[in-house]
Amino acid sequence: MTFIKRFDHVGITVADLDAATAFFVSLGLEADRKMAVEGEFLDTVIGMTGARTEIVMLRAPGGGTTLELSSFTRPDHLPSSPAPANALGLRNVAFEVHDLHAAVDHAAADGYGLVGGIGEYEGVWRMAYVRGPEGIIVSLAERLEK
């Protein structure tokens, strides 16, 4: 028996919700309106009392799995350092793009540089990791035409 019905979303907690949203929108995701969540539901799910968060849901133009960005106003968020690519836990959020070099150049123009370089996998994919806002690793991949 399977319990999973579909892959719904990936959630990332950030300190600056507006900056993180702007970054992903500039890459081509579409953002829903910002909304606040607080109360018994949130407290129960996250195991904290008196929590309040603001969230924005983002989706690719073609639909599918969404990206949830959240920023806690209560309690204060905990600071963290950008993790290296081999750190345990969520490593990256990945998107297929039309033009990898243009996407990387666009991110760089906004101050978000490469983690390493642009690599090619077996003549099928060209991919790069970009260090996005608040250290989020964003994998950008372009399928190569054969």
Secondary structure as UniProt FT lines:
FT   STRAND          9..13
FT   HELIX           17..27
FT   STRAND          30..31
FT   STRAND          35..38
FT   HELIX           40..46
FT   STRAND          52..59
FT   TURN            61..62
FT   STRAND          66..74
FT   TURN            85..86
FT   STRAND          93..96
FT   HELIX           100..109
FT   TURN            110..111
FT   STRAND          119..121
FT   TURN            122..124
FT   STRAND          125..131
FT   HELIX           133..135
FT   STRAND          137..143
//
